[in-house]
Amino acid sequence: MATQSYVSCVLCQRANVVRRIAATRRFSAAANPQPKADFLKGEPHKRHPGVTHLKTLRLPDELLVATRSIIQRSQVTKLPDRIHKLTNYLWSRKRAVEDSAVRKKAVSLEKELWKKAIEEAGDLDEQAVADRINKKVLSELRLAFYHWTPLKYDEELGVVYMAAKMAGGYAAVRRALNEIKKRDPTFAPQSLLDFGSGLGTVAWASHAYWADTLNELVCVDMSGPMNILAERLLKGDDEHGEAHIKHVYFRQFLPVSPKVQFDLVASAFTLSEIRSAKEREEAVITLWRKTASYLLLVENGTKEGHQMLMEARDTLLQNKDKIVYDTRPASVFAPCPHEAKCPKLALGSIMPCNFQQVYMPLYGNNSQTEKFSYLIMARERPEADTVMDWSRLIAPLKARTRHVHCRLCRSDGRLDHVVVSASKHGRDVYRCARSSEWGDQIPLARHDDYDNQNEKDNDGEPTTC
């Protein structure tokens, strides 16, 4: 008992000493506050210049009411089941296989089957064997390749798409546009072109940021029923109502003149609806011609979506346009902090470069998450962009005691796993990193090279990759 009392007394004395030291440190920090780094521009660490993530997003009230009204009035049968099926179909949708790849595979299969048929039988009924081989080749091709078919939206399918994708699509576009709004605060677009506009979510998301300056919004979609639904949404599902957003014009085809440019050009979830790589390349080049400042492309956060965006990125960086009206070159604004080949594709990673945004669905109180990939190309980089060389967080943070694990895409075009701590990187960098989320940029540039080779996180993973 005496021994236990002695131990308890010693522990109490140590606890008192620790409390006094902590109180002394707090008093010292309050009396002699450390100056913040210049890159913070006077902002608190949790709102540093690299933060572009948004809190849980909700549809604008006018859009939410109109959407619910259209869905209710449409009375689509088995709507929940159709929403589920369409959502899964769009997420698993792949690019159409190129005709050249199909022909190459067909020729290879045909040669192999003819060789096998000749070895098995000497005298052949060539016509019968040819018919059998043709059927076998067609059967194998159906199993080997993804069967891509274009989506044709009538009014009913448009309503199903609205119920399935309106809230998530709006959240993804808002999150991507916030990157421009945050990093280029002087950007005040007067004109917008939305290619593959669908239900007009880009117009609504852009209006949330630049309602005071946008005076021309051109929405282009080949589907007449989708244009009608988008216009109903603008009018609050009231045929004689006044449009909530003024100066919105719906078209089924792009403006003819190649010299007509728009301050902001966007295309969300549309590249995946274009059949061939050549057609996608031509569409991207056409959109870039019409871009005066920024071009935004958004796709599903799948491997297919990411690869299509990287194809578009390469097309513009390699300047494949043979007819140039605007000589200002393309530069990558986001999310890549570099213009080298995507390191994830170079390493053959099965994980795409994607991001996420939390949003509230059309119905219910439980938030959901939209996972998406995006690309922003710029004609000219804004002079006030201080985060151009900062590293991008490409995975969720792993916060630990007095350090945080960051998976990064660096400005020199490499992937890195850095353990950020105040002792190694400074108090401001550490606090900025700890306050950041997946998709934000943190103040670590290409020359910030720290020796983390021997450190491991709690899961035993090496700190560099």
N, C-alpha and C positions, 0 to 999 in steps of 0.2 A: 504493500500500500504506500509506504514511504517513497519507494522508487517511482511509482506511478505519479505521485504528487510532484516529485522533483521534475520528472519529464514534462508534465503539464505546465509547470512554472516556467521551464526553459522555453517551451513552445510559445507561451503567452508573451514572454519577453521578446522573442524573435518577431512575433507578429506585430508587436508595438513598434519595434525598430523599422520594420518594413513599411508600416503605415506612416511613420514620421518621414522616412526618406521619400515616399511617394508624394506626401503633402509638400515637402520642400521642393521637389521637382515641379509640381503644379504651380507653386508660387513663383518659382524662378521663370517658368515658361510664360506666366501671365505678366510678370514684371519686365521680361526681355523677350517679347515675341519675335520669332524669326521672320525676316522679310520673305514675301512670296516671290517665286521665280517670275521672270518677265513674261514667260509664255502663258501664264495664267491671265494676264491682262486685267488683274484686279478681281477676277471671278473666284468663287469658292472652288475647292477641288472637285466637288461633286458635279460642278457645271463647267469643267475645263473645256477648252476649245475643241477637243477631240470627241466629246460626247455628242452623239447623234441619235442614240436610242430614245424611244418615246415610251411614256407610261401607257397603260391600257387605253386603246383607242375605241371610240364609239362613232357610229355613223352620225352625221348631222341630223338634228331632229326632223327637219323637213324631208330629208331623204329616207329616214327610217319610217316615218309615217306613210310616205308614198309607197315605199316598198311593201310594207305590210298590207296596204290597201289593195295593191295590184295582185298580190299573192292570194288574198282572201277572195277577191272578186273573180279570179281566174278559175277557182275550184278544180284544180288539176287532180285527177284521181291518183291514189297511191303516192302522194307527193313525198312523204318521208323516205320510202323505198327508192324512189327515183333520184332523190337528192343524194342518197348514199351511193347508188350505183354510178351516177355522173361524177361525183367527187373522186371515187376510186379510179374511174376510167381516165379522168383528166390527169390525176397524179401519176398513173402508170403509163401514160401516153408517151410513145417514143417517136423519134423522127422516122419519116418514110425511108425505106431502103432505096439507095440509088439504083437506077436501072442497070448501070454497068456492073454493079456487084451481083445482081440477080443473074445477068447473062453469064458472067464468069462462073458462078456456082452451077448454073444449068449445064454449061458445056462440060465442066469437070465431071458432074454426075453422069451425064450421057456417055462420055468416054469410058468411065468406070463400068457402067452397066453393060455396054456393048462388049467390052473385053470379057466380062464375066459370062455373058451369054454365049460367046464364041467358044470359050473354054469348056463350057458344060455340054454343048451340043455341036456336032459337026455340021449337019445339014439343017439349015434354018429357013423358016418361012419369014423372010425379012420384013414383010409388011406387018405380020402379026407381032413379031418381036419389037418392031419400031413402035407400034401402038402401045404395047405393054410398057416399054421403056419410057415413052412420053408420059403415060399416066403415073409411073413411078417417080419420074423427075418432078412433075407438078406436085405430087403428094409430099415429096421431100422438101421442096421449096416452101410449101405452106408451113411445114413444121420448123424450118430453119430460120425463116424471116418473120418479123413483125408485120402483121397485116394492117397497114395504115389506110384509113378512110377519112375523107374530109367531113367535118361536122357542119351540118346544114341546119341552121336555127330557124324554126318556125316560131310562132308566138308561144306555143305551149312549152317547147324546149327552152325558149328564152326565159320563161317564168321559172322553170326548174333551175336553170343556171343562176338566175337572180337569187333564188333561195339558197343555193349551194355556195356561191362565190362572191356575192356582193360585199358582205362585211369583210371577209378575208382579203379580197382583192383591193378594196379601198385602203385597208390597213397597210398592205405591202407598198402601195404607191405613195401613201402619206409618209411612211418611214423613209423611202428612197428620196422623195422630194425634200424632206427635212435636211438631208445632207447638203443640198444646194442652199437652202435657206440659212443654215447655220454657218457654213463656210464662206458664203458669198452674200453677206447681208445687203450689199448695194444692188444686187440683181433685182430688177423690177420689170418682169416681162409684160409686154403689152399684147403679145399674140401667142397662141398655143395651137399646135397641130397634134391631134391624137389619132394615130393610125391603128386600125382595129379597135375602135373605141368601145364596141359592145354596149354596155349599159351606161357609159359615160362616167365611170368612176375616176378617171384621170381628171376630167373637168371639175368634178366635185372636190377632189384632193387638191388640185391647183388653186381653186377658188378659196380654199381654207387658208392659203398662205398669201396669195396675191390678188385678193378681191378688189383692191383699190386701183390696180393698174391694168389688169387684164380686160381688154375691150374687144378681143376677137378670139373666139375659141372654135376651131374647125374640127369636127368629129367625123372621121372617115371609117365606114364599115360597110362591107358589101351586102350584109344582111339587112334587108328592108325592115323585117319585123323587129330586129334588135334596135334599129334607129327609132322606130315608133315607141318601143318600150322606154328607151332613154329619154325621149321627149316627154312621155307621160310622167316619168320620174321628176323631170325638171318642173313640170306644172302641178306637182302634188297629186297626180292621178285625177286631175280635173281638166277636162277637155277645154273649158273656157277660162281656166285659171291663168294667172300670170306666171311666167317662168321665174324660178327662184334665182337663176343665174342668167344674166342678160348676155346678148350677143353670142349665143351658141348656134352654130350652123352645122347641119348634118348633111353629109355627102356620102355617096357610095363609091366614089373614086377620088384619088388624090388630085389636087389642083394641077392643071396641065402644064403651066409655065414652070420650067426648071429654075428660073431666076427668083421666083417668089420664096422668101424665107420667113421663118417664124422664130421668135426669141427662144421658145421652148418647144421641142418636138419629143413626143413620147409614144411608146408602143408597149403595151402590157399584155402578156400572155397571148401574143400573136405570132411570133416566129414559129412556134410549134404547130401552127395551123397552115404553114406554107410547105408545100410538098417536097421540093428538092433543095439541095444545098445551093445550087446556082440561083434559084429563084429567091432564096433567103438573102444571098449576097447582093443581088440586084435591088431587093427591097431596102436593105441597110444602106447601100450607096445612095439610093434615091432619098431616103430620109435624111441622110447626112447633108446632101445638097440643099435641103430645105431648112437646115439648122443654122440659125444665126449665132446662138450662144451655147445651149446645152441640148444633148440628145440623151434621153432616158429609155433604157430597155429593161423590162422586168419579165421574168419567167418563173416557173415553179422551181423550188429549191431542190431539184433532183439532179442526177448526173447528166441527164439529157438536157435539162434547162441550162445548166452551167456550161456545158460544151457548146450549145448554140450561141450563148453570149460570148464565149471566148472566140468562136469563129467570127462573129461580128466585130469583136475587138481587133482581131488580126487583120480583117478586111480594111478597117479604117486606118490602122497604124501603118499598114503596108501601102496605103494610098492607091487602091486598085481602081479608082474612078478615072476613066479615060477622058471624061469631059469635066473640066474643073472651072467652076464659076467663082468660087470663093477660095482664094489661095491660102487662107489660114489653115495650118495643119491640124489634124486631130490629136488631142492628148487625153490620156486617161485621168478622169477626175475622181472617180470612185467605182468600186471599193478598193481596187488595186493601188497600193502606194508606189507603184513602179510601172514601167512599160516593157518589162522583159516577159518572156513566155511564162504563162501561169505555172508556178512550181508544182501545184497539185497535179496538173496534167502531165508535166514533165516527169514527175516521179511515178506516174501511173496510179495515183491514189484512187481508191474506190469511193472515197467520200468527196462529194462536191463542195465547192465553196458556196455556202449559203448562210442565210441569216434568218432571224425570226422576229415577229412582232405580235404582241398580245393584243387581243381585241375582244369586244363584246359581240356575240352573235345577234342575229335578228330577234331571236326569242330566248328567254331564259336569263338567269343571272350568273351562270358559270362562264368565265372567260375561256377563250380558246386561243391557239397559237397558229399563226400563218408562217410557214417556212418558205422562203423565196430566195432567188438569186437576182442580182441586178447589175447593171452597167451604166455608168454616166460618162459620156465623152464631152469634152469642152473644146470650143474654138480657141479660147484664150484663158489661161489660168488667172483667177482673181489675185490682185496684188496683195490683198490683206490675208491670204490663205496661209496661216502659220503652221498648219498641220500637214502640209504637202509631203514632207519626208518622214512623218511619224509612222510608226508601225500599226498595223490593223489587227485587232483581236479576231481570230477566226474560229474560236471555240469558247465555251463558257469558262470563266475563271475558276481556279481552285484556290480559295482563300485559306491560308493556314495562319498559325500564330506568328506575327511579325514578318510574314512574307506571303507572296501570292504568286501562283504559277500561271504564266501567260503563254498561250499558243499564239504565235504571231506570224504575219506575213510582213517581211521587212522591205524597206525601200530599195534594197539592192537585189530584190527578186528572189529571196530565199525564205524558206520556212524556218522558224526558230521556236524553241521552247525556253523561255527565260524566267528565272526565279527573281522577281523584283522585291527588293527590300530597301528600307531606309538607309541601312549602313552601306550598301553597295551603290545605290542609284540616287540617293538623296531623299529627303523627307517629302518634297513636293512631287517628285516622280512617283514615289511609292504610294502616296495618298491618292494621286490621280488614277493610278492603276487599280487600286482597291475600290475606287468609286466608279470604275468603268464596267461595261457589260459587253457581251458578245456583239461584235460589229462596230464598236467604238475604236477610236485611235488613241494611242497613248504616246507620251513624249519620249520615245526611244527611236533615234534615227539610225542610219546605216553605220555611222562611225561609233555608235555605242556598243562596243564589243566586250562583253564581260566573260570571265572564265567560269562557266557553269558546268564544265564537262563532268566533274566528279560528283555533282549534287544530284540527289534523287528526291522525288516527291514521296508522299506517303504510300503511293501505290507501287513504288519501285520503278517508275518510269524515268529514263534519262532525261535531262533538261534540254537537250538539243535534238533536233531531228533533221 
